[in-house]
Amino acid sequence: MNPPLAQHQAEIQNNRAAWERKPLLRRAYGVFYGRIVRLIDREVPGAVLEIGSGIGNLKEHVPEALSSDLFPNPWLDLVCDGYELPFKDGSLSHLILFDVFHHLEALRAFLEEARRALAAHGRLIIFEPFMSWLSWPVYGGLHHEPVGWKTPLRSELNLPRPRRYYAAQGNATRWFFRQEKPAWIQGWSLFHREAFAACAYLMSGGFSKPACLPSGWFGVLDRLDKRLSRWPRWFGARCLVGLCATPWKGVTL
């Protein structure tokens, strides 16, 4: 196993251990998954695929979803990456990316492959960090991955192997909220876009830091999140984006 892939697998194992010992983190993620579930259109035919499933928690909320990652693990259904999906054209109803979009170095290559695999009116659901005045110091100072605020967006239609480990936590904020989309993006329509506070998640310490509060504070933090979400530019910490690969009564990218 090459060093970048070994790093990825080590992170998955560490995340699994953190998930088991941090109830506040699990409750915060339950809210996140609930937001994702509300964007799933059960009328679209085809399989639901999560790319980069990590420790595979989406299945608790979307049991029919196929889980995938770069490595075989007992809780996964298949091994693949977003640039080479082992599915026929138009065979997927949804592609779900939870904290995966910012790991895609060649976004154009991924979007072309996603469009190929999605059925008509299929949906691409993206859940990511959001950069605000509150969250920037947390993601930029306490998380090991770079924000990548000024990292150039690559325009290749393929990303040859071997593929390095890549991360730029600010990519979703740049693309969907600051409108820094490159000229080569077309054919996708935006049907959902929201940024919201995530104090419960931040206080949980995520997967890599100690929790700042016990799980009994979840109710208070959840109510605080609902109030602060009125001002995402100041207090947002997470975002949820829904794209459709066919014409939609939304914002065309």
VODODREN-319169 format. One record per residue: x, y, z of N, C-alpha, C in turn. Coordinates in Angstrom, 3 decimals, always signed. Example, Ala and Ser with C-alpha at 12.3 -4.5 7.8 and 13.67 -1.06 7.14 Angstrom:
2
{{+13.190 -5.690 +7.800} {+12.300 -4.500 +7.800} {+13.200 -3.300 +7.800}};
{{+12.850 -2.250 +7.080} {+13.670 -1.060 +7.140} {+12.900 +0.030 +7.870}};
end
This chain:
253
{{+0.852 -1.187 +0.000} {+0.000 +0.000 +0.000} {+0.893 +1.244 +0.000}};
{{+0.642 +2.183 -0.946} {+1.492 +3.357 -1.006} {+1.170 +4.313 +0.143}};
{{+2.097 +5.226 +0.485} {+1.912 +6.087 +1.669} {+0.621 +6.883 +1.700}};
{{+0.191 +7.563 +0.596} {-1.063 +8.326 +0.677} {-2.276 +7.458 +0.982}};
{{-2.363 +6.288 +0.370} {-3.500 +5.415 +0.624} {-3.435 +4.821 +2.022}};
{{-2.229 +4.537 +2.499} {-2.078 +4.050 +3.865} {-2.552 +5.104 +4.866}};
{{-2.289 +6.379 +4.572} {-2.748 +7.474 +5.430} {-4.268 +7.518 +5.475}};
{{-4.891 +7.338 +4.315} {-6.349 +7.354 +4.249} {-6.945 +6.224 +5.087}};
{{-6.401 +5.035 +4.971} {-6.911 +3.896 +5.722} {-6.694 +4.085 +7.223}};
{{-5.577 +4.666 +7.598} {-5.325 +4.926 +9.016} {-6.346 +5.903 +9.582}};
{{-6.719 +6.915 +8.801} {-7.723 +7.875 +9.241} {-9.084 +7.211 +9.450}};
{{-9.432 +6.295 +8.569} {-10.708 +5.594 +8.699} {-10.750 +4.813 +10.012}};
{{-9.674 +4.121 +10.326} {-9.638 +3.340 +11.558} {-9.706 +4.248 +12.787}};
{{-9.016 +5.372 +12.746} {-9.074 +6.332 +13.861} {-10.473 +6.919 +14.007}};
{{-11.118 +7.200 +12.872} {-12.472 +7.749 +12.910} {-13.464 +6.754 +13.504}};
{{-13.295 +5.508 +13.181} {-14.197 +4.476 +13.717} {-14.087 +4.401 +15.243}};
{{-12.867 +4.483 +15.749} {-12.664 +4.454 +17.201} {-13.274 +5.690 +17.856}};
{{-13.100 +6.871 +17.228} {-13.662 +8.105 +17.774} {-15.182 +8.048 +17.793}};
{{-15.776 +7.498 +16.741} {-17.237 +7.401 +16.651} {-17.803 +6.594 +17.817}};
{{-17.145 +5.538 +18.179} {-17.634 +4.665 +19.245} {-17.562 +5.328 +20.617}};
{{-16.608 +6.198 +20.845} {-16.421 +6.760 +22.186} {-16.995 +8.171 +22.353}};
{{-17.619 +8.766 +21.304} {-18.067 +10.153 +21.376} {-19.564 +10.268 +21.042}};
{{-20.434 +10.168 +22.055} {-21.881 +10.248 +21.799} {-22.334 +11.595 +21.251}};
{{-21.685 +12.686 +21.651} {-22.084 +14.000 +21.119} {-21.827 +14.071 +19.625}};
{{-20.750 +13.500 +19.172} {-20.449 +13.448 +17.738} {-21.519 +12.665 +16.997}};
{{-21.933 +11.540 +17.544} {-22.951 +10.716 +16.879} {-24.276 +11.471 +16.774}};
{{-24.646 +12.211 +17.808} {-25.905 +12.949 +17.766} {-25.828 +14.103 +16.767}};
{{-24.692 +14.766 +16.712} {-24.527 +15.839 +15.726} {-24.631 +15.297 +14.309}};
{{-24.023 +14.152 +14.060} {-24.086 +13.556 +12.730} {-25.484 +13.066 +12.401}};
{{-26.252 +12.671 +13.411} {-27.630 +12.274 +13.151} {-28.428 +13.403 +12.527}};
{{-28.189 +14.633 +12.978} {-28.839 +15.808 +12.379} {-28.365 +15.995 +10.943}};
{{-27.076 +15.831 +10.712} {-26.531 +15.979 +9.358} {-27.166 +14.969 +8.400}};
{{-27.224 +13.711 +8.827} {-27.797 +12.685 +7.952} {-29.275 +12.946 +7.691}};
{{-29.981 +13.485 +8.680} {-31.381 +13.822 +8.465} {-31.548 +14.847 +7.361}};
{{-30.655 +15.814 +7.279} {-30.700 +16.811 +6.208} {-30.481 +16.146 +4.853}};
{{-29.557 +15.207 +4.794} {-29.286 +14.511 +3.533} {-30.496 +13.700 +3.094}};
{{-31.099 +12.987 +4.019} {-32.250 +12.140 +3.688} {-33.368 +12.959 +3.041}};
{{-33.559 +14.188 +3.507} {-34.639 +15.022 +2.966} {-34.403 +15.435 +1.518}};
{{-33.190 +15.296 +1.013} {-32.900 +15.637 -0.382} {-33.011 +14.431 -1.322}};
{{-33.233 +13.256 -0.785} {-33.326 +12.054 -1.620} {-34.707 +11.979 -2.258}};
{{-34.739 +11.816 -3.575} {-35.985 +11.690 -4.330} {-36.231 +10.217 -4.618}};
{{-37.162 +9.621 -3.907} {-37.426 +8.185 -4.045} {-38.050 +7.829 -5.395}};
{{-38.503 +8.835 -6.153} {-39.139 +8.569 -7.444} {-38.108 +8.325 -8.551}};
{{-36.862 +8.689 -8.333} {-35.831 +8.495 -9.363} {-35.368 +7.045 -9.336}};
{{-35.416 +6.346 -10.471} {-34.988 +4.943 -10.487} {-33.470 +4.814 -10.427}};
{{-33.012 +3.726 -9.845} {-31.585 +3.460 -9.800} {-31.071 +3.333 -8.372}};
{{-29.834 +2.899 -8.262} {-29.217 +2.672 -6.956} {-28.715 +3.978 -6.345}};
{{-28.675 +4.003 -5.023} {-28.078 +5.107 -4.270} {-26.666 +4.694 -3.887}};
{{-25.690 +5.509 -4.251} {-24.298 +5.191 -3.965} {-23.667 +6.297 -3.147}};
{{-23.041 +5.932 -2.039} {-22.222 +6.872 -1.287} {-20.760 +6.632 -1.660}};
{{-20.092 +7.685 -2.072} {-18.671 +7.611 -2.423} {-17.852 +8.052 -1.222}};
{{-16.821 +7.289 -0.887} {-15.995 +7.641 +0.254} {-16.744 +7.478 +1.560}};
{{-17.327 +6.306 +1.786} {-18.208 +6.083 +2.939} {-17.474 +6.060 +4.274}};
{{-16.164 +5.899 +4.254} {-15.437 +5.885 +5.514} {-15.871 +4.751 +6.412}};
{{-16.462 +5.092 +7.565} {-16.880 +4.056 +8.507} {-18.331 +3.617 +8.293}};
{{-18.970 +4.127 +7.234} {-20.234 +3.564 +6.764} {-21.471 +3.907 +7.560}};
{{-21.554 +5.099 +8.163} {-22.691 +5.415 +9.023} {-23.959 +5.814 +8.279}};
{{-23.856 +6.167 +6.997} {-25.048 +6.583 +6.259} {-26.102 +5.478 +6.212}};
{{-25.681 +4.229 +6.206} {-26.623 +3.121 +6.094} {-27.649 +3.085 +7.228}};
{{-27.320 +3.645 +8.372} {-28.292 +3.681 +9.462} {-29.494 +4.543 +9.094}};
{{-29.315 +5.478 +8.187} {-30.363 +6.413 +7.804} {-30.893 +6.154 +6.394}};
{{-30.064 +5.588 +5.536} {-30.468 +5.228 +4.169} {-30.031 +3.767 +3.950}};
{{-30.811 +2.810 +4.461} {-30.385 +1.406 +4.438} {-30.097 +0.857 +3.041}};
{{-30.782 +1.402 +2.030} {-30.592 +0.883 +0.676} {-29.334 +1.407 +0.001}};
{{-28.664 +2.360 +0.604} {-27.482 +2.961 -0.021} {-26.329 +1.970 -0.086}};
{{-25.643 +1.981 -1.212} {-24.416 +1.201 -1.359} {-23.259 +2.035 -0.814}};
{{-22.445 +1.437 +0.023} {-21.311 +2.153 +0.607} {-20.031 +1.738 -0.104}};
{{-19.159 +2.709 -0.343} {-17.922 +2.435 -1.071} {-16.783 +3.260 -0.510}};
{{-15.569 +2.801 -0.749} {-14.378 +3.572 -0.394} {-13.203 +2.991 -1.156}};
{{-12.025 +3.526 -0.897} {-10.823 +3.109 -1.615} {-10.267 +1.792 -1.127}};
{{-10.739 +1.325 +0.040} {-10.224 +0.101 +0.639} {-11.364 -0.830 +1.002}};
{{-11.129 -2.132 +0.943} {-12.150 -3.071 +1.412} {-12.212 -3.082 +2.928}};
{{-13.421 -2.962 +3.458} {-13.660 -3.095 +4.888} {-14.966 -3.849 +5.072}};
{{-15.157 -4.523 +6.193} {-16.332 -5.389 +6.359} {-17.662 -4.682 +6.204}};
{{-17.723 -3.393 +6.494} {-18.998 -2.666 +6.449} {-19.286 -2.036 +5.085}};
{{-18.383 -2.199 +4.114} {-18.547 -1.600 +2.796} {-19.103 -2.604 +1.791}};
{{-19.790 -2.086 +0.760} {-20.339 -2.939 -0.291} {-19.396 -3.111 -1.465}};
{{-18.578 -2.103 -1.748} {-17.659 -2.202 -2.872} {-16.509 -1.223 -2.716}};
{{-15.458 -1.478 -3.489} {-14.272 -0.624 -3.516} {-14.247 +0.110 -4.850}};
{{-14.201 +1.448 -4.804} {-14.103 +2.246 -6.023} {-13.760 +3.670 -5.632}};
{{-13.437 +4.493 -6.623} {-13.283 +5.913 -6.355} {-14.175 +6.699 -7.307}};
{{-14.270 +8.002 -7.074} {-15.222 +8.816 -7.818} {-14.869 +9.050 -9.262}};
{{-13.645 +8.758 -9.653} {-13.220 +8.994 -11.032} {-13.516 +7.803 -11.948}};
{{-13.759 +6.630 -11.356} {-13.992 +5.405 -12.144} {-15.078 +4.588 -11.460}};
{{-16.325 +4.977 -11.660} {-17.433 +4.296 -11.005} {-17.797 +3.018 -11.756}};
{{-17.858 +1.873 -11.081} {-18.155 +0.599 -11.748} {-19.652 +0.387 -11.952}};
{{-20.301 +1.339 -12.622} {-21.734 +1.272 -12.864} {-22.023 +1.666 -14.311}};
{{-23.083 +1.099 -14.853} {-23.477 +1.406 -16.218} {-23.996 +2.838 -16.323}};
{{-24.009 +3.340 -17.543} {-24.518 +4.692 -17.780} {-25.960 +4.812 -17.284}};
{{-26.252 +5.864 -16.554} {-27.614 +6.136 -16.112} {-28.180 +5.156 -15.114}};
{{-27.343 +4.418 -14.389} {-27.844 +3.373 -13.503} {-27.990 +3.803 -12.047}};
{{-27.545 +5.004 -11.696} {-27.620 +5.469 -10.314} {-28.668 +6.560 -10.170}};
{{-29.389 +6.528 -9.074} {-30.367 +7.592 -8.805} {-29.735 +8.734 -8.023}};
{{-28.803 +8.417 -7.128} {-28.160 +9.419 -6.293} {-26.696 +9.074 -6.073}};
{{-25.894 +10.096 -6.026} {-24.519 +9.996 -5.546} {-24.418 +10.890 -4.314}};
{{-23.968 +10.337 -3.209} {-23.869 +11.082 -1.961} {-22.406 +11.178 -1.551}};
{{-21.958 +12.402 -1.300} {-20.579 +12.663 -0.894} {-20.600 +13.388 +0.446}};
{{-20.199 +12.699 +1.495} {-20.131 +13.303 +2.825} {-18.660 +13.547 +3.154}};
{{-18.265 +14.806 +3.170} {-16.868 +15.192 +3.414} {-15.915 +14.528 +2.427}};
{{-16.360 +14.430 +1.181} {-15.538 +13.835 +0.118} {-15.228 +14.841 -0.973}};
{{-16.140 +15.778 -1.219} {-15.950 +16.754 -2.298} {-14.605 +17.466 -2.183}};
{{-14.196 +17.821 -0.971} {-12.942 +18.567 -0.807} {-11.704 +17.683 -0.946}};
{{-11.914 +16.381 -1.153} {-10.791 +15.475 -1.429} {-10.633 +15.179 -2.920}};
{{-11.507 +15.750 -3.756} {-11.458 +15.496 -5.192} {-10.594 +16.555 -5.866}};
{{-9.395 +16.160 -6.250} {-8.455 +17.122 -6.830} {-8.855 +17.533 -8.234}};
{{-9.340 +16.585 -9.035} {-9.751 +16.859 -10.418} {-11.282 +16.890 -10.456}};
{{-11.860 +18.008 -10.089} {-13.315 +18.091 -9.965} {-14.025 +17.940 -11.305}};
{{-13.410 +18.433 -12.360} {-14.035 +18.289 -13.677} {-14.137 +16.821 -14.063}};
{{-13.089 +16.067 -13.805} {-13.100 +14.639 -14.125} {-14.189 +13.922 -13.326}};
{{-14.316 +14.257 -12.045} {-15.341 +13.621 -11.234} {-16.744 +13.962 -11.729}};
{{-17.011 +15.230 -12.022} {-18.344 +15.632 -12.445} {-18.752 +14.985 -13.765}};
{{-17.810 +14.810 -14.655} {-18.117 +14.118 -15.920} {-18.495 +12.666 -15.659}};
{{-17.768 +12.003 -14.759} {-18.076 +10.613 -14.434} {-19.405 +10.510 -13.692}};
{{-19.682 +11.465 -12.820} {-20.957 +11.463 -12.102} {-22.133 +11.625 -13.055}};
{{-22.003 +12.514 -14.022} {-23.078 +12.713 -15.000} {-23.319 +11.450 -15.820}};
{{-22.246 +10.754 -16.140} {-22.395 +9.513 -16.904} {-23.197 +8.478 -16.133}};
{{-22.904 +8.320 -14.843} {-23.494 +7.239 -14.059} {-24.897 +7.553 -13.550}};
{{-25.256 +8.826 -13.449} {-26.563 +9.190 -12.912} {-27.676 +9.049 -13.951}};
{{-28.828 +8.605 -13.480} {-30.016 +8.520 -14.330} {-30.567 +9.914 -14.590}};
{{-31.501 +10.012 -15.531} {-32.185 +11.285 -15.764} {-32.826 +11.757 -14.469}};
{{-32.587 +13.011 -14.122} {-33.067 +13.618 -12.888} {-32.390 +13.051 -11.647}};
{{-31.298 +12.298 -11.844} {-30.526 +11.825 -10.708} {-29.879 +12.976 -9.959}};
{{-29.557 +12.739 -8.703} {-29.085 +13.819 -7.838} {-27.682 +13.547 -7.285}};
{{-26.912 +14.599 -7.221} {-25.605 +14.588 -6.574} {-25.740 +15.410 -5.299}};
{{-25.574 +14.768 -4.148} {-25.752 +15.415 -2.852} {-24.388 +15.549 -2.176}};
{{-24.051 +16.778 -1.812} {-22.721 +17.092 -1.291} {-22.853 +17.724 +0.088}};
{{-22.203 +17.127 +1.089} {-22.188 +17.662 +2.446} {-20.748 +17.987 +2.803}};
{{-20.494 +19.250 +3.205} {-19.109 +19.718 +3.324} {-18.917 +20.732 +4.451}};
{{-17.664 +21.012 +4.809} {-17.392 +22.154 +5.678} {-17.797 +23.456 +4.991}};
{{-18.183 +24.436 +5.798} {-18.484 +25.769 +5.294} {-17.607 +26.769 +6.025}};
{{-17.013 +27.686 +5.266} {-16.094 +28.664 +5.842} {-16.821 +29.969 +6.171}};
{{-16.890 +30.280 +7.456} {-17.472 +31.527 +7.942} {-16.478 +32.184 +8.899}};
{{-16.882 +33.328 +9.454} {-16.011 +34.005 +10.417} {-15.767 +33.125 +11.645}};
{{-16.755 +32.334 +12.024} {-16.591 +31.456 +13.184} {-15.803 +30.197 +12.852}};
{{-16.148 +29.554 +11.736} {-15.584 +28.232 +11.457} {-14.180 +28.265 +10.858}};
{{-13.837 +29.360 +10.166} {-12.518 +29.421 +9.525} {-11.386 +29.153 +10.517}};
{{-11.333 +29.818 +11.685} {-10.239 +29.540 +12.610} {-10.210 +28.090 +13.090}};
{{-11.396 +27.477 +13.193} {-11.460 +26.090 +13.645} {-10.906 +25.156 +12.577}};
{{-11.428 +25.276 +11.353} {-10.960 +24.400 +10.281} {-9.510 +24.695 +9.906}};
{{-9.164 +25.977 +9.867} {-7.822 +26.338 +9.446} {-6.758 +26.121 +10.493}};
{{-7.145 +26.254 +11.783} {-6.152 +26.165 +12.835} {-6.111 +24.857 +13.586}};
{{-7.263 +24.161 +13.669} {-7.326 +22.956 +14.483} {-7.437 +21.671 +13.679}};
{{-7.731 +21.790 +12.379} {-7.860 +20.593 +11.547} {-6.597 +20.402 +10.726}};
{{-6.231 +19.131 +10.520} {-4.967 +18.838 +9.825} {-5.032 +19.081 +8.330}};
{{-6.254 +19.170 +7.757} {-6.363 +19.383 +6.315} {-6.336 +20.865 +5.981}};
{{-5.718 +21.258 +4.875} {-5.683 +22.676 +4.498} {-7.044 +23.176 +4.026}};
{{-7.292 +24.479 +4.224} {-8.511 +25.100 +3.703} {-8.415 +25.256 +2.196}};
{{-7.228 +25.561 +1.678} {-7.033 +25.662 +0.230} {-7.813 +26.786 -0.403}};
{{-7.881 +27.937 +0.255} {-8.733 +29.033 -0.199} {-8.344 +29.560 -1.570}};
{{-7.055 +29.500 -1.890} {-6.602 +30.016 -3.175} {-5.951 +28.943 -4.032}};
{{-6.178 +27.692 -3.703} {-5.644 +26.597 -4.496} {-6.318 +26.566 -5.867}};
{{-5.575 +26.570 -6.972} {-6.202 +26.533 -8.300} {-7.050 +25.276 -8.484}};
{{-8.197 +25.430 -9.150} {-9.072 +24.304 -9.448} {-8.627 +23.659 -10.759}};
{{-8.315 +22.381 -10.706} {-7.773 +21.696 -11.879} {-8.870 +21.359 -12.877}};
{{-8.530 +21.413 -14.164} {-9.528 +21.243 -15.223} {-9.353 +19.965 -16.035}};
{{-8.503 +19.039 -15.575} {-8.289 +17.809 -16.333} {-9.562 +16.961 -16.394}};
{{-9.712 +16.234 -17.493} {-10.827 +15.306 -17.635} {-10.485 +13.923 -17.120}};
{{-9.259 +13.737 -16.665} {-8.883 +12.482 -16.018} {-7.742 +12.776 -15.053}};
{{-7.577 +11.905 -14.085} {-6.523 +12.055 -13.088} {-5.762 +10.735 -13.035}};
{{-4.616 +10.669 -13.721} {-3.876 +9.404 -13.817} {-3.439 +8.880 -12.448}};
{{-3.297 +7.580 -12.371} {-2.732 +6.958 -11.174} {-1.212 +7.030 -11.244}};
{{-0.531 +7.006 -10.092} {-1.066 +7.003 -8.733} {-1.591 +8.372 -8.347}};
{{-2.654 +8.376 -7.545} {-3.302 +9.607 -7.139} {-2.887 +9.971 -5.719}};
{{-2.443 +11.182 -5.544} {-1.968 +11.617 -4.237} {-3.130 +11.958 -3.317}};
{{-2.820 +12.008 -2.042} {-3.805 +12.460 -1.051} {-3.982 +13.963 -1.222}};
{{-5.240 +14.408 -1.341} {-5.541 +15.820 -1.609} {-6.669 +16.274 -0.690}};
{{-6.580 +17.511 -0.229} {-7.662 +18.087 +0.565} {-7.634 +19.606 +0.440}};
{{-8.811 +20.198 +0.310} {-8.980 +21.652 +0.308} {-10.366 +21.929 +0.881}};
{{-10.445 +22.117 +2.194} {-11.733 +22.184 +2.887} {-12.632 +23.324 +2.410}};
{{-12.059 +24.343 +1.829} {-12.856 +25.487 +1.402} {-13.489 +25.362 +0.035}};
{{-13.280 +24.254 -0.670} {-13.743 +24.159 -2.060} {-15.255 +24.330 -2.214}};
{{-16.040 +23.707 -1.360} {-17.497 +23.824 -1.506} {-17.959 +25.259 -1.274}};
{{-17.373 +25.935 -0.291} {-17.721 +27.329 -0.041} {-17.364 +28.189 -1.245}};
{{-16.204 +27.939 -1.816} {-15.765 +28.709 -2.977} {-16.692 +28.476 -4.172}};
{{-17.025 +27.241 -4.434} {-17.809 +26.902 -5.618} {-19.245 +27.381 -5.525}};
{{-19.907 +27.039 -4.413} {-21.358 +27.162 -4.362} {-21.856 +28.399 -3.618}};
{{-20.975 +29.074 -2.877} {-21.410 +30.238 -2.122} {-20.645 +31.512 -2.514}};
{{-19.382 +31.391 -2.857} {-18.615 +32.540 -3.323} {-18.625 +32.631 -4.855}};
{{-19.223 +31.625 -5.503} {-19.394 +31.623 -6.957} {-18.046 +31.685 -7.701}};
{{-17.069 +30.931 -7.221} {-15.779 +30.858 -7.892} {-15.723 +29.664 -8.841}};
{{-16.810 +29.408 -9.536} {-16.868 +28.256 -10.435} {-16.025 +28.514 -11.677}};
{{-15.239 +27.532 -12.087} {-14.448 +27.711 -13.311} {-15.330 +27.704 -14.558}};
{{-14.785 +28.221 -15.658} {-15.562 +28.381 -16.886} {-15.997 +27.054 -17.492}};
{{-15.281 +25.975 -17.163} {-15.604 +24.696 -17.808} {-16.782 +23.962 -17.165}};
{{-17.359 +24.491 -16.114} {-18.501 +23.837 -15.481} {-19.782 +24.204 -16.221}};
{{-20.497 +23.186 -16.658} {-21.788 +23.413 -17.296} {-22.596 +22.128 -17.232}};
{{-23.891 +22.245 -17.446} {-24.745 +21.068 -17.497} {-25.293 +20.614 -16.161}};
{{-24.940 +21.262 -15.077} {-25.488 +20.923 -13.770} {-26.417 +22.043 -13.302}};
{{-27.503 +21.662 -12.662} {-28.417 +22.637 -12.094} {-28.461 +22.480 -10.577}};
{{-28.504 +23.591 -9.892} {-28.503 +23.624 -8.442} {-29.936 +23.674 -7.929}};
{{-30.371 +22.653 -7.192} {-31.730 +22.677 -6.666} {-31.764 +22.894 -5.156}};
{{-30.607 +22.829 -4.519} {-30.579 +23.063 -3.073} {-29.211 +23.597 -2.675}};
{{-29.215 +24.607 -1.782} {-27.966 +25.153 -1.263} {-28.245 +25.816 +0.064}};
{{-27.592 +25.342 +1.116} {-27.760 +25.959 +2.427} {-26.486 +25.789 +3.242}};
{{-26.193 +26.812 +4.039} {-25.109 +26.750 +5.008} {-25.716 +26.989 +6.382}};
{{-25.205 +26.325 +7.392} {-25.831 +26.403 +8.698} {-24.791 +26.229 +9.803}};
{{-25.160 +26.684 +10.998} {-24.292 +26.542 +12.165} {-24.204 +25.074 +12.574}};
{{-23.117 +24.724 +13.224} {-22.908 +23.339 +13.659} {-22.128 +23.328 +14.973}};
{{-22.651 +24.053 +15.959} {-21.965 +24.144 +17.250} {-21.859 +22.782 +17.930}};
{{-22.898 +21.965 +17.803} {-22.843 +20.632 +18.408} {-21.689 +19.831 +17.827}};
{{-21.514 +19.921 +16.520} {-20.396 +19.223 +15.872} {-19.062 +19.793 +16.328}};
{{-18.930 +21.119 +16.339} {-17.665 +21.736 +16.725} {-17.321 +21.422 +18.174}};
{{-18.323 +21.444 +19.062} {-18.074 +21.147 +20.473} {-17.762 +19.677 +20.712}};
{{-18.158 +18.824 +19.774} {-17.826 +17.398 +19.901} {-16.357 +17.130 +19.637}};
{{-15.669 +18.115 +19.026} {-14.275 +17.915 +18.660} {-14.078 +17.165 +17.373}};
{{-15.202 +16.851 +16.683} {-15.068 +16.087 +15.450} {-14.456 +14.716 +15.723}};
{{-13.774 +14.198 +14.742} {-13.155 +12.884 +14.888} {-11.734 +12.952 +15.447}};
{{-11.130 +14.130 +15.399} {-9.703 +14.191 +15.729} {-9.358 +14.927 +17.015}};
{{-10.323 +15.680 +17.610} {-10.033 +16.456 +18.804} {-10.921 +16.001 +19.968}};
{{-10.498 +16.274 +21.199} {-11.330 +15.919 +22.358} {-12.633 +16.716 +22.369}};
{{-13.681 +16.119 +22.893} {-14.955 +16.815 +23.036} {-14.841 +17.910 +24.084}};
{{-15.460 +19.064 +23.801} {-15.432 +20.182 +24.736} {-16.569 +20.106 +25.744}};
{{-17.642 +19.382 +25.391} {-18.801 +19.263 +26.254} {-19.324 +17.837 +26.227}};
{{-19.991 +17.382 +27.288} {-20.601 +16.043 +27.273} {-21.842 +16.011 +26.398}};
{{-22.302 +14.820 +26.081} {-23.429 +14.662 +25.163} {-24.724 +15.247 +25.718}};
{{-24.814 +15.411 +27.045} {-26.009 +15.996 +27.639} {-26.277 +17.426 +27.205}};
{{-25.291 +18.085 +26.630} {-25.450 +19.442 +26.127} {-26.035 +19.485 +24.723}};
{{-26.303 +18.343 +24.138} {-26.724 +18.344 +22.731} {-27.978 +19.189 +22.505}};
{{-28.979 +19.066 +23.357} {-30.220 +19.811 +23.160} {-29.997 +21.311 +23.130}};
{{-29.190 +21.810 +24.060} {-28.875 +23.233 +24.101} {-28.135 +23.654 +22.832}};
{{-27.146 +22.859 +22.438} {-26.347 +23.187 +21.256} {-27.182 +23.117 +19.980}};
{{-28.096 +22.166 +19.927} {-28.945 +22.035 +18.737} {-29.857 +23.254 +18.594}};
{{-30.411 +23.728 +19.711} {-31.246 +24.931 +19.662} {-30.411 +26.151 +19.279}};
{{-29.201 +26.208 +19.775} {-28.299 +27.308 +19.408} {-27.978 +27.277 +17.924}};
{{-27.760 +26.083 +17.381} {-27.484 +25.948 +15.949} {-28.640 +26.492 +15.111}};
{{-29.856 +26.184 +15.517} {-31.024 +26.654 +14.757} {-31.084 +28.178 +14.736}};
{{-30.739 +28.817 +15.820} {-30.790 +30.279 +15.883} {-29.640 +30.895 +15.077}};
{{-28.446 +30.385 +15.270} {-27.284 +30.966 +14.602} {-27.282 +30.718 +13.101}};
{{-28.012 +29.715 +12.654} {-28.063 +29.416 +11.216} {-28.722 +30.522 +10.410}};
{{-29.354 +31.471 +11.079} {-29.930 +32.624 +10.376} {-28.835 +33.504 +9.772}};
{{-27.627 +33.385 +10.290} {-26.513 +34.218 +9.834} {-25.335 +33.324 +9.434}};
{{-25.482 +32.587 +8.331} {-24.435 +31.620 +7.951} {-23.087 +32.250 +7.649}};
{{-23.096 +33.484 +7.136} {-21.811 +34.104 +6.825} {-20.954 +34.280 +8.075}};
{{-21.617 +34.460 +9.209} {-20.897 +34.652 +10.464} {-20.707 +33.356 +11.230}};
{{-21.727 +32.501 +11.243} {-21.716 +31.352 +12.137} {-21.790 +29.998 +11.440}};
{{-21.917 +29.963 +10.111} {-22.008 +28.685 +9.414} {-20.759 +27.839 +9.584}};
{{-20.955 +26.539 +9.671} {-19.821 +25.619 +9.789} {-19.961 +24.417 +8.857}};
{{-21.176 +24.194 +8.365} {-21.422 +23.082 +7.442} {-22.330 +23.569 +6.319}};
{{-22.286 +22.856 +5.195} {-23.180 +23.200 +4.092} {-23.650 +21.939 +3.391}};
{{-24.819 +22.064 +2.774} {-25.436 +20.965 +2.034} {-25.845 +21.490 +0.665}};
{{-25.405 +20.800 -0.378} {-25.644 +21.226 -1.752} {-26.250 +20.067 -2.534}};
{{-27.274 +20.361 -3.333} {-27.872 +19.361 -4.196} {-27.791 +19.788 -5.649}};
{{-27.248 +18.925 -6.501} {-27.114 +19.188 -7.931} {-27.888 +18.150 -8.721}};
{{-28.381 +18.590 -9.876} {-29.066 +17.685 -10.811} {-28.402 +17.788 -12.166}};
{{-28.206 +16.663 -12.825} {-27.482 +16.646 -14.096} {-28.383 +16.902 -15.288}};
{{-29.634 +17.254 -15.062} {-30.551 +17.589 -16.145} {-31.147 +18.958 -15.876}};
{{-31.758 +19.617 -16.875} {-32.328 +20.939 -16.641} {-33.300 +20.952 -15.469}};
{{-33.169 +21.962 -14.641} {-33.961 +22.058 -13.416} {-34.377 +23.511 -13.229}};
{{-35.485 +23.736 -12.560} {-35.923 +25.092 -12.253} {-35.139 +25.618 -11.060}};
{{-33.859 +25.778 -11.266} {-32.972 +26.233 -10.219} {-31.894 +27.119 -10.818}};
{{-30.781 +27.179 -10.165} {-29.663 +27.996 -10.632} {-28.733 +27.127 -11.458}};
{{-28.540 +27.470 -12.704} {-27.648 +26.677 -13.565} {-26.206 +27.033 -13.262}};
{{-25.418 +26.003 -13.074} {-23.997 +26.221 -12.792} {-23.229 +26.447 -14.090}};
end
